[in-house]
């Protein structure tokens, strides 16, 4: 069983991931922080535009690699969150064809999930230096998630 958790960036997913894994599934953490830090940055938002596009696409490749390992997996994140964030902050940086290609790549990944657990609320994520905890941003991402999940063809 492959489950992904989708939520606004302000929501802590740890308890939900542990519950869904039930001691039987691997919990996979969002690789975004490690990827961004490997390039010398703290958050995705300070990465220069061209490199940011490259890193955002690399997140899809890292996600695919975890999916390819097989077995029971609970992702504490979801490709739909990355797309929603991309739409919120970085969409204008791509041509229409490049966006269509990125979205198609995300859709392939989202269709591999057996289920997406969409959280509309939950415990607040604490500051960790990576996730942006701005409430208006979180609300906007949360508003995009149901639409993005539907467009990706994910099972919720």
NULORO-245484 format. One line per field, with one value per residue: residue number from 0; residue in one letter; y, x, z of N, C-alpha, C, O in turn. Coordinates in Angstrom, 2 decimals, decimal comma, always signed. Example, Ala and Ser with C-alpha at 12.3 -4.5 7.8 and 13.67 -1.06 7.14 Angstrom:
<rs>
nr <- [0|1]
rest <- [a|s]
n_y <- [-5,69|-2,25]
n_x <- [+13,19|+12,85]
n_z <- [+7,80|+7,08]
ca_y <- [-4,50|-1,06]
ca_x <- [+12,30|+13,67]
ca_z <- [+7,80|+7,14]
c_y <- [-3,30|+0,03]
c_x <- [+13,20|+12,90]
c_z <- [+7,80|+7,87]
o_y <- [-3,32|+1,14]
o_x <- [+14,24|+13,41]
o_z <- [+8,46|+8,04]
</rs>
This chain:
<rs>
nr <- [0|1|2|3|4|5|6|7|8|9|10|11|12|13|14|15|16|17|18|19|20|21|22|23|24|25|26|27|28|29|30|31|32|33|34|35|36|37|38|39|40|41|42|43|44|45|46|47|48|49|50|51|52|53|54|55|56|57|58|59|60|61|62|63|64|65|66|67|68|69|70|71|72|73|74|75|76|77|78|79|80|81|82|83|84|85|86|87|88|89|90|91|92|93|94|95|96|97|98|99|100|101|102|103|104|105|106|107|108|109|110|111|112|113|114|115|116|117|118|119|120|121|122|123|124|125|126|127|128|129|130|131|132|133|134|135|136|137|138|139|140|141|142|143|144|145|146|147|148|149|150|151|152|153|154|155]
rest <- [x|x|x|x|x|x|x|x|x|x|x|x|x|x|x|x|x|x|x|x|x|x|x|x|x|x|x|x|x|x|x|x|x|x|x|x|x|x|x|x|x|x|x|x|x|x|x|x|x|x|x|x|x|x|x|x|x|x|x|x|x|x|x|x|x|x|x|x|x|x|x|x|x|x|x|x|x|x|x|x|x|x|x|x|x|x|x|x|x|x|x|x|x|x|x|x|x|x|x|x|x|x|x|x|x|x|x|x|x|x|x|x|x|x|x|x|x|x|x|x|x|x|x|x|x|x|x|x|x|x|x|x|x|x|x|x|x|x|x|x|x|x|x|x|x|x|x|x|x|x|x|x|x|x|x|x]
n_y <- [-1,18|+2,17|+5,27|+8,72|+11,80|+14,78|+18,19|+21,55|+23,57|+24,29|+22,32|+19,68|+16,47|+14,18|+12,51|+11,54|+10,18|+8,17|+6,79|+5,91|+4,29|+2,27|+0,71|-1,02|-0,05|+1,76|+5,01|+7,84|+10,75|+14,15|+15,05|+17,58|+19,55|+18,46|+18,32|+21,02|+22,10|+20,74|+22,21|+24,50|+26,25|+27,47|+27,40|+26,60|+28,91|+30,85|+30,04|+30,57|+31,29|+29,55|+27,38|+26,66|+25,62|+23,37|+21,97|+21,54|+19,78|+17,70|+16,82|+15,34|+13,20|+12,04|+11,24|+9,37|+7,44|+6,48|+5,41|+3,39|+1,56|+0,01|-1,93|-1,34|+1,96|+5,11|+8,33|+11,38|+13,55|+14,90|+14,73|+16,50|+18,67|+19,81|+20,61|+22,43|+24,36|+25,13|+26,25|+28,41|+29,91|+29,72|+29,31|+31,13|+31,12|+29,26|+28,02|+27,38|+24,81|+23,58|+23,62|+21,95|+19,55|+19,15|+18,93|+16,65|+14,75|+14,80|+13,83|+11,18|+10,17|+10,69|+9,00|+6,59|+6,31|+4,55|+5,77|+9,10|+10,92|+13,60|+16,27|+18,61|+19,98|+19,96|+19,20|+21,99|+22,60|+22,95|+25,57|+25,02|+25,99|+25,36|+24,74|+27,04|+28,85|+30,67|+31,84|+32,94|+32,02|+29,24|+28,84|+29,44|+27,43|+25,20|+25,64|+25,18|+22,47|+20,39|+20,79|+20,39|+17,71|+16,43|+17,10|+15,80|+13,22|+11,69|+9,31|+9,97]
n_x <- [+0,85|+0,60|+0,68|+0,14|+0,53|-1,18|-1,14|-1,46|+1,51|+1,82|+0,86|+1,60|+2,56|+3,44|+2,24|+0,02|+1,29|+2,65|+0,48|-0,84|+1,14|+1,31|+3,30|+4,07|+4,69|+7,13|+8,09|+8,47|+10,25|+9,81|+11,98|+12,84|+14,15|+16,77|+17,65|+17,65|+19,42|+21,70|+22,58|+23,37|+21,48|+18,82|+16,01|+13,57|+12,65|+14,61|+16,34|+17,91|+16,05|+16,32|+17,78|+16,02|+13,86|+15,11|+15,68|+13,10|+12,11|+13,90|+12,98|+10,74|+12,02|+13,41|+11,25|+10,05|+12,07|+11,87|+9,28|+9,77|+11,18|+9,32|+7,02|+5,33|+4,52|+4,49|+4,26|+5,23|+4,44|+3,35|+3,20|+1,39|+1,45|+3,89|+3,38|+1,27|+2,62|+4,49|+2,77|+1,91|+4,25|+6,18|+5,30|+5,11|+7,64|+8,03|+7,69|+4,66|+4,70|+6,77|+5,63|+3,40|+4,75|+6,04|+3,81|+2,60|+4,53|+4,32|+1,70|+1,94|+3,35|+1,54|-0,56|+0,41|+0,07|-1,79|-3,57|-4,37|-4,08|-5,74|-5,22|-7,04|-6,79|-4,87|-2,22|-0,06|+2,81|+6,07|+8,55|+11,23|+13,16|+13,00|+10,39|+7,90|+5,95|+3,90|+0,66|-1,29|-0,08|-0,17|-2,95|-3,58|-2,16|-3,50|-6,03|-5,52|-4,85|-7,03|-7,98|-5,60|-5,01|-7,21|-6,83|-4,42|-5,20|-5,18|-5,95|-8,16]
n_z <- [+0,00|-0,86|+0,46|+0,47|+2,16|+2,06|+2,69|+3,98|+4,36|+7,04|+8,65|+10,80|+10,03|+11,26|+13,30|+11,92|+9,81|+11,25|+12,35|+10,00|+8,92|+10,77|+11,94|+9,97|+7,48|+5,55|+6,45|+4,59|+4,46|+3,37|+0,82|+0,19|+1,83|+2,24|-0,41|-1,23|+0,66|-0,09|-2,18|-1,02|+0,05|+2,20|+1,98|-0,56|-1,70|-1,85|-3,74|-6,86|-9,86|-12,28|-11,26|-9,28|-10,72|-11,77|-9,36|-8,36|-10,28|-9,83|-7,37|-8,12|-9,40|-7,26|-5,73|-7,43|-7,40|-4,77|-4,87|-6,72|-5,22|-4,02|-1,95|+1,21|+1,80|+3,42|+2,61|+3,99|+2,71|-0,45|-3,98|-5,01|-3,26|-3,88|-6,50|-6,04|-4,50|-6,39|-8,28|-6,78|-6,31|-8,38|-10,93|-13,10|-14,09|-15,99|-19,34|-21,17|-22,28|-20,85|-18,30|-18,74|-19,20|-16,72|-15,05|-16,14|-15,51|-12,73|-12,50|-13,30|-11,12|-8,99|-9,62|-8,92|-6,23|-3,79|-2,18|-1,23|+1,62|+2,54|+4,52|+6,28|+8,56|+11,63|+13,97|+14,55|+12,63|+13,86|+13,85|+11,66|+10,05|+7,37|+6,18|+5,22|+7,32|+7,07|+7,46|+5,51|+3,10|+3,59|+3,65|+0,99|-0,40|+0,67|-0,41|-3,09|-3,17|-3,28|-5,92|-7,42|-6,76|-7,91|-10,65|-11,08|-10,97|-8,69|-6,10|-3,62]
ca_y <- [+0,00|+3,42|+6,38|+10,03|+12,77|+16,12|+19,19|+22,84|+23,45|+24,57|+21,15|+18,61|+15,20|+13,07|+11,58|+10,88|+9,23|+7,03|+6,04|+5,24|+3,25|+1,19|-0,14|-1,98|+0,64|+2,73|+6,42|+8,57|+12,19|+15,06|+15,23|+18,94|+20,23|+17,92|+18,69|+22,46|+22,32|+20,20|+23,27|+25,64|+27,15|+27,05|+27,11|+26,62|+30,25|+31,69|+29,44|+31,29|+30,77|+28,40|+26,27|+26,24|+24,73|+22,11|+21,27|+21,09|+18,58|+16,63|+16,25|+14,30|+12,04|+11,41|+10,61|+8,19|+6,44|+5,86|+4,58|+2,22|+0,58|-0,86|-2,19|-0,45|+3,26|+6,29|+9,57|+12,47|+14,63|+14,45|+15,46|+17,58|+19,83|+20,43|+21,28|+23,60|+25,35|+25,59|+27,15|+29,60|+30,70|+29,56|+28,95|+32,09|+30,92|+28,20|+28,12|+26,52|+23,43|+23,06|+23,37|+20,74|+18,40|+18,96|+18,45|+15,27|+13,93|+14,71|+12,99|+9,78|+9,83|+10,71|+7,83|+5,41|+6,22|+3,86|+6,72|+10,35|+11,39|+15,05|+16,82|+20,01|+20,58|+19,06|+19,93|+22,96|+22,28|+23,90|+26,17|+24,16|+26,64|+24,99|+24,97|+28,39|+28,69|+31,82|+31,40|+33,18|+31,08|+27,91|+28,83|+29,40|+26,08|+24,31|+25,85|+24,58|+21,02|+19,52|+20,96|+19,75|+16,26|+15,99|+17,21|+14,78|+11,89|+10,97|+8,70|+10,54]
ca_x <- [+0,00|+1,34|-0,15|+0,80|-0,21|-1,19|-1,63|-0,79|+2,83|+1,78|+0,33|+2,55|+2,00|+4,15|+1,31|-0,78|+2,16|+2,87|-0,78|-1,09|+2,16|+0,95|+4,46|+4,25|+5,12|+8,22|+7,69|+9,44|+10,18|+9,97|+13,41|+13,09|+15,16|+18,11|+18,01|+17,95|+20,64|+22,85|+22,99|+23,82|+20,38|+18,00|+14,65|+13,39|+12,28|+15,79|+17,12|+17,71|+14,94|+16,63|+18,14|+14,81|+13,13|+15,87|+15,49|+11,71|+12,01|+14,64|+12,11|+9,93|+12,88|+13,64|+9,98|+9,93|+13,03|+11,28|+8,17|+10,33|+11,66|+8,19|+6,65|+4,37|+5,15|+3,71|+4,99|+4,72|+4,28|+2,66|+3,59|+0,41|+1,93|+4,96|+2,73|+0,54|+3,63|+5,04|+1,77|+1,84|+5,48|+7,19|+4,61|+5,41|+9,02|+8,08|+6,87|+3,47|+5,08|+7,55|+4,68|+2,65|+5,64|+6,22|+2,53|+2,43|+5,43|+3,70|+0,51|+2,39|+3,69|+0,33|-1,39|+1,02|-0,40|-3,06|-4,47|-3,83|-4,76|-5,75|-5,49|-7,49|-6,29|-4,03|-1,27|+0,77|+4,22|+6,97|+9,56|+12,39|+14,08|+12,79|+9,01|+7,42|+4,77|+3,03|-0,74|-1,93|+0,49|-0,71|-4,35|-3,60|-1,75|-4,61|-7,11|-5,12|-4,63|-8,09|-7,96|-4,41|-5,18|-8,16|-6,20|-3,36|-5,82|-4,84|-7,06|-8,27]
ca_z <- [+0,00|-0,94|+0,92|+0,56|+2,97|+1,48|+3,65|+3,95|+4,98|+8,47|+9,38|+11,13|+9,58|+11,90|+13,96|+10,88|+9,11|+12,14|+12,43|+8,72|+8,73|+11,71|+12,20|+8,87|+6,26|+5,67|+6,37|+3,80|+4,70|+2,24|+0,55|-0,25|+2,64|+1,94|-1,77|-1,24|+1,43|-0,85|-3,10|-0,24|+0,39|+3,34|+1,52|-2,00|-2,16|-2,05|-4,82|-8,13|-10,66|-13,13|-10,39|-8,58|-11,64|-11,79|-8,09|-8,28|-11,11|-9,15|-6,33|-8,76|-9,63|-5,95|-5,35|-8,28|-6,92|-3,57|-5,33|-7,40|-4,22|-3,73|-0,57|+1,85|+2,01|+3,76|+2,37|+4,84|+1,74|-1,65|-5,18|-5,19|-2,50|-4,66|-7,63|-5,52|-4,15|-7,66|-8,85|-5,94|-6,27|-9,44|-12,17|-14,17|-14,54|-17,00|-20,54|-21,07|-22,59|-19,72|-17,22|-19,08|-19,01|-15,27|-14,51|-16,60|-14,71|-11,40|-12,59|-13,32|-9,73|-8,16|-9,95|-8,29|-4,85|-3,57|-1,54|-0,69|+2,82|+2,49|+5,84|+6,24|+9,79|+12,41|+14,82|+13,84|+12,45|+14,50|+12,97|+11,46|+9,15|+5,97|+5,76|+5,46|+8,16|+6,87|+7,39|+4,21|+2,14|+3,90|+3,21|-0,46|-0,79|+1,03|-1,38|-4,37|-3,09|-3,85|-7,37|-7,97|-6,61|-8,93|-11,96|-11,17|-11,02|-7,46|-5,36|-2,26]
c_y <- [+1,24|+4,56|+7,63|+10,94|+14,13|+17,07|+20,50|+22,72|+23,69|+23,38|+20,10|+17,28|+13,99|+12,06|+10,84|+9,84|+7,98|+6,16|+5,25|+4,11|+2,04|+0,22|-1,11|-1,35|+1,54|+4,13|+7,16|+10,06|+12,97|+15,33|+16,67|+19,64|+19,76|+18,33|+20,15|+22,73|+21,78|+21,21|+24,56|+26,65|+26,60|+26,65|+27,18|+28,04|+31,18|+31,16|+30,25|+30,53|+29,52|+27,18|+25,76|+25,31|+23,37|+21,30|+20,75|+19,83|+17,41|+16,01|+15,14|+13,03|+11,30|+10,65|+9,31|+7,08|+5,73|+4,96|+3,29|+1,16|-0,39|-1,03|-1,21|+0,83|+4,26|+7,48|+10,65|+13,73|+14,05|+15,31|+16,62|+18,84|+20,56|+21,19|+22,54|+24,71|+25,96|+26,59|+28,47|+30,51|+30,70|+29,31|+29,84|+31,92|+29,89|+28,56|+27,20|+25,06|+22,79|+22,76|+22,10|+19,48|+18,11|+18,39|+17,00|+14,31|+13,73|+13,79|+11,51|+9,32|+9,73|+9,49|+6,54|+5,26|+5,37|+4,80|+7,96|+10,74|+12,91|+15,59|+18,29|+20,74|+19,53|+19,88|+20,86|+22,48|+23,36|+24,44|+25,25|+24,75|+26,29|+25,32|+26,37|+28,29|+29,89|+31,35|+31,72|+32,25|+29,69|+27,79|+28,70|+28,03|+25,09|+24,44|+25,21|+23,05|+20,17|+19,59|+20,21|+18,23|+15,71|+16,00|+16,17|+13,37|+11,04|+10,43|+9,27|+9,78]
c_x <- [+0,90|+0,37|+0,70|-0,10|-0,06|-1,80|-0,92|+0,54|+2,85|+1,33|+1,42|+1,88|+2,55|+3,19|+0,46|+0,05|+2,39|+1,63|-1,03|-0,08|+1,90|+2,09|+4,78|+4,80|+6,31|+7,63|+8,82|+9,21|+10,37|+11,46|+13,79|+14,20|+16,57|+18,57|+18,44|+19,26|+21,88|+23,38|+23,35|+22,74|+19,59|+16,60|+14,60|+13,21|+13,47|+16,69|+16,87|+16,74|+15,28|+17,00|+16,91|+13,98|+13,81|+15,63|+14,07|+11,50|+12,78|+13,82|+11,24|+10,76|+13,17|+12,41|+9,78|+10,86|+12,50|+10,11|+8,67|+10,86|+10,57|+7,94|+5,62|+5,07|+4,10|+4,63|+4,40|+4,51|+3,62|+3,11|+2,63|+0,82|+3,01|+4,38|+2,01|+1,51|+4,24|+4,07|+1,72|+3,06|+6,32|+6,59|+5,02|+6,82|+9,15|+7,27|+5,66|+3,83|+5,88|+6,63|+3,88|+3,49|+5,84|+4,94|+2,29|+3,31|+4,86|+2,49|+0,87|+2,69|+2,43|-0,54|-0,81|+0,62|-1,68|-4,08|-3,69|-4,70|-4,64|-6,16|-5,90|-7,10|-5,47|-3,10|-0,41|+2,23|+5,05|+7,98|+10,78|+13,40|+13,89|+11,37|+8,55|+6,07|+3,82|+1,58|-1,42|-1,39|-0,10|-2,16|-4,42|-3,17|-2,88|-5,76|-6,79|-5,11|-5,77|-8,14|-6,79|-4,54|-6,13|-7,52|-5,10|-3,94|-5,51|-6,11|-7,08|-9,33]
c_z <- [+0,00|-0,61|+0,96|+1,39|+2,31|+2,49|+3,40|+4,69|+6,48|+9,30|+9,56|+10,79|+10,32|+12,52|+12,94|+10,14|+9,96|+12,23|+11,14|+8,46|+9,61|+11,96|+11,08|+7,60|+6,56|+5,59|+5,66|+4,02|+3,41|+2,02|+0,19|+0,51|+2,29|+0,54|-1,84|-0,49|+0,71|-1,86|-2,36|+0,13|+1,56|+2,91|+0,01|-2,53|-2,38|-3,16|-6,11|-9,05|-11,48|-12,31|-9,64|-9,46|-11,67|-10,51|-7,95|-9,12|-10,49|-8,02|-6,91|-8,97|-8,33|-5,49|-6,15|-7,80|-5,67|-3,95|-5,97|-6,44|-3,82|-2,25|-0,07|+2,25|+2,47|+3,54|+3,27|+4,00|+0,51|-2,83|-5,43|-4,42|-3,27|-5,84|-7,14|-5,15|-5,42|-8,30|-8,08|-6,14|-7,54|-10,83|-13,33|-14,73|-15,65|-18,23|-20,36|-21,32|-21,45|-18,54|-17,51|-18,86|-17,52|-14,66|-14,91|-15,80|-13,30|-11,43|-12,61|-11,89|-8,88|-8,41|-9,38|-6,83|-4,81|-2,96|-1,13|+0,49|+2,84|+3,86|+5,71|+7,52|+10,54|+13,27|+13,98|+13,79|+13,13|+13,50|+12,88|+10,48|+7,68|+5,52|+6,15|+6,15|+8,10|+6,65|+6,06|+3,11|+2,34|+3,42|+1,69|-0,99|-0,51|+0,04|-2,73|-4,33|-3,65|-5,38|-7,99|-7,88|-7,67|-10,31|-12,17|-11,30|-9,80|-6,78|-3,94|-1,49]
o_y <- [+1,33|+4,77|+7,60|+10,86|+14,57|+16,80|+20,55|+21,86|+23,32|+23,42|+19,70|+17,01|+12,86|+10,86|+9,64|+8,75|+6,86|+4,93|+4,07|+3,10|+0,91|-0,98|-1,94|-2,05|+2,03|+4,39|+7,12|+10,57|+12,49|+15,79|+16,94|+20,26|+20,58|+18,65|+20,49|+23,51|+22,30|+21,09|+25,59|+27,78|+25,41|+25,66|+27,74|+28,35|+32,21|+31,79|+30,58|+29,30|+28,52|+26,06|+24,56|+24,31|+22,34|+20,10|+19,64|+18,93|+16,26|+14,82|+14,12|+11,92|+10,07|+9,56|+8,28|+5,91|+4,52|+3,87|+2,23|-0,01|-1,48|-0,37|-0,37|+0,81|+4,27|+7,62|+10,82|+14,84|+12,85|+16,50|+17,63|+19,95|+21,79|+22,30|+23,60|+25,88|+27,17|+27,64|+29,53|+31,74|+31,63|+29,12|+29,35|+32,53|+29,68|+29,29|+26,34|+24,17|+21,62|+21,75|+21,26|+18,47|+16,95|+17,48|+16,20|+13,21|+12,63|+13,04|+10,69|+8,21|+8,78|+9,01|+5,52|+4,19|+5,46|+4,67|+7,88|+10,88|+13,45|+15,39|+19,09|+21,97|+18,37|+21,11|+20,55|+22,02|+24,55|+23,84|+24,78|+24,10|+26,88|+26,09|+26,83|+27,70|+30,09|+30,55|+30,84|+31,76|+29,03|+26,77|+27,94|+27,53|+24,25|+23,44|+24,75|+22,40|+19,27|+18,58|+19,47|+17,53|+14,66|+15,03|+15,72|+12,44|+9,81|+11,01|+9,08|+10,10]
o_x <- [+1,84|-0,62|+1,84|-1,32|+1,06|-2,86|+0,10|+0,69|+3,82|+1,41|+2,08|+0,77|+2,15|+3,32|+0,22|-0,43|+2,33|+1,71|-1,39|-0,42|+2,23|+1,85|+5,68|+5,33|+6,47|+6,77|+9,97|+8,11|+11,02|+12,14|+14,96|+15,07|+17,46|+19,74|+19,46|+20,09|+22,98|+24,51|+23,60|+23,06|+19,67|+16,05|+15,49|+13,59|+13,33|+17,70|+15,72|+16,65|+14,57|+16,58|+16,79|+13,45|+13,14|+15,40|+13,86|+10,78|+12,35|+13,94|+11,02|+10,27|+13,17|+12,51|+9,39|+10,48|+12,66|+9,96|+8,07|+10,97|+10,85|+8,55|+5,11|+6,09|+2,97|+5,66|+3,18|+4,43|+3,35|+3,37|+3,03|+0,56|+3,03|+4,84|+2,13|+1,26|+4,47|+4,48|+1,53|+2,92|+7,10|+7,33|+5,26|+7,15|+10,23|+6,29|+5,66|+3,31|+5,70|+6,81|+3,71|+2,98|+5,82|+5,00|+1,82|+2,89|+4,92|+2,26|+0,18|+2,32|+2,28|-1,20|-1,49|+0,81|-2,53|-5,28|-2,53|-5,91|-3,57|-7,29|-5,19|-7,09|-5,39|-3,18|-0,07|+2,78|+4,75|+8,23|+11,29|+14,38|+14,55|+11,18|+8,79|+5,14|+3,02|+1,32|-2,09|-2,15|-0,48|-2,55|-5,23|-3,77|-3,19|-6,41|-7,69|-5,33|-5,49|-8,32|-6,96|-4,22|-5,88|-7,64|-4,87|-3,23|-5,57|-7,19|-6,15|-9,59]
o_z <- [+0,78|-1,31|+1,43|+1,32|+2,03|+3,06|+2,71|+5,55|+7,14|+10,53|+8,61|+11,23|+10,02|+12,28|+13,09|+9,86|+9,45|+12,18|+11,18|+7,85|+9,24|+12,17|+11,23|+6,74|+7,68|+4,76|+6,09|+3,79|+2,47|+2,93|-0,08|-0,10|+2,08|+0,34|-2,44|-0,96|+0,89|-2,33|-2,99|+0,49|+1,88|+3,41|-0,63|-3,66|-3,04|-3,49|-6,41|-9,01|-11,37|-12,62|-9,40|-8,97|-11,59|-10,56|-7,46|-8,71|-10,60|-7,75|-6,26|-8,75|-8,30|-4,92|-5,59|-7,81|-5,52|-3,40|-5,79|-6,81|-3,33|-1,41|-0,81|+2,95|+1,98|+4,21|+3,30|+4,53|+0,43|-2,66|-6,02|-4,88|-3,31|-6,15|-7,76|-5,44|-5,49|-8,80|-8,67|-6,15|-7,74|-11,79|-14,44|-15,75|-16,19|-18,15|-19,47|-20,65|-21,12|-17,85|-16,62|-18,39|-17,11|-13,84|-14,10|-15,46|-12,75|-10,48|-12,01|-11,49|-8,11|-7,49|-9,36|-6,24|-5,70|-3,17|-0,74|+0,36|+3,11|+4,30|+5,10|+7,56|+10,12|+13,29|+12,83|+14,79|+13,00|+12,46|+13,89|+10,12|+6,82|+4,57|+7,26|+5,60|+9,01|+5,75|+5,51|+2,29|+1,38|+2,87|+1,17|-1,94|-1,35|-0,30|-3,43|-5,35|-4,45|-6,05|-8,96|-8,84|-8,25|-11,06|-13,29|-11,69|-9,85|-6,89|-3,17|-0,33]
</rs>
